Amino acid sequence: MAESSLVDFVQELFAPLGRISARRMFSGHGLFHEGLMFGLVFQEQLYLKVDTQSRPQFEAADLPPFTYARQGKVVALSFHRAPDSVFDEPDQARHWGMLALTAALRAQAAKPAKAARVQRRAA
C-alpha cells in the first residue's frame, strides 16, 4: 500500500474519534485531531503518540518507538508503532487511537504549566 493510500485509510480508520486530518511532514504525514498531532505515518508504518501513562501498553505489546538518526545518534520520539490489529478490528483501532489521543491531550495540557514554571524562574 502506498503511503498516501495508507494515510487515507488511517483517516477513515480513526474517523470514530472525530475529524482526522493529515499533513505532510518531512518524509511522512502527521495525523491530527482538531489540530492536535496524535499519530504519524512514515515509510508505510503507523505510529501513535505515547506518554508515561500509555507507553507500558505499547511496550507490553512489543511495539517499538519511532526512531531516526541525528548527528550520529539514534533519537526516539514519543510515538510507538501501532499494532496490526488496528487495521482489522474497529474496536482495536478505537482503543489504540484513544490511547494516542489522550496522550496527546495530556502533553498539550502540560505545556502551559511548563511555560509558566519557566517564566516564574526567570522573574
N, C-alpha and C positions, 0 to 999 in steps of 0.2 A: 504494500500500500504506500503510495507516495505521501510525503509529509503533509502536503496541503489537503489531501483526502482524509488523512488521519485527523488533522485539525478540525475539518468539517464534521467528521464522525464524533469526535470528542465533544464538540459544542452541542450536538444533539444528545449525546450520552448524558451530559450533565444538565440538560435543559430542565429537569425537575427541580433543580436547585435555584432556578431563576434564569434571567437573561445572561447568557455567557457570550463574551466576545473574545476575539483573538487578535493579537497584534504582533507583527513581525518584530523580532528582537534578535540582533546578532545573526546567528545561523539557525535560529529556531523561531518558535512562537510562544508568547506568553498567553496564558488563559486568565481571563478576568471576569469577576462577578461584581457588577456595579463599581467598576474601576479598581477593584482590589485583586491583585495577582494571587492566584491560588494554585496555578498549575503551569507546566512548561512542557512543550513538545520539542524534542531535539533529536535529530537523527532517527526519526520514526519510533521514538520511545516517549511514553507519557510519564512525567514526574509530577508529584503532588507536594504541596507545601507541608512541612513538618515543624514542630516546635518541641520543647521539652516534654509536653504532655502527650503528644501523639507519636513522637519518634519511637517509643518502645513497641508500638503495634507494628510499625513498618519493619523494625529490626527483627521482631519475633517472626515475621513472615519472610525473612531473608531478602528484603527489598533494599538494594544498595542506594546510596546517595548519588546525586548528580555531582560529578566532579569534572574539573578541567585543569589544564596545566597553565601556570602563570609564573614567569621568571624561574623556570626550572623546578617549581614546586607544584604539588597537587593540591588544589583548593576544592573543598566540599561545600556546596551550598545547602540551604535549608529546604531542599527538595529531595524526595526519595522516589524511586521508581514505583509506579502503580502496579498492583498485582494484575495478572492476566484476567482474573475473574471479573474485573470491572467491565470488560468488553463483551462478556457473555451473559452476565446476570445483573439486571437492573437494580436489585437490592444491594448488590456489592458496589455498583457504581455510586449509588446514593450514599452508602455508608462511608466509603473511602473519600468521596467528594466532599462530604460534610466534615470529615476529619481535617481535610486540607483547608476548607473554607473557614472553619473555626480557628485553625492555627493561624491563618492569615488575619483574621479579625483580632485575635489576641495580640499578634505582632503590631498591628496598626494601633490598638488601644495602648500599647506600651510606649509607643513613640512620643506622644506629647508629654507623658510623665518623665521620660528620659530627658527630653529637651528642657523641661522645667528644672530638673535637677542640675543640669549643666549651667543654666542661667543663674541659679542660686549660688553655685560655687564661684562663678565669675564676679558676682556682686560683692 
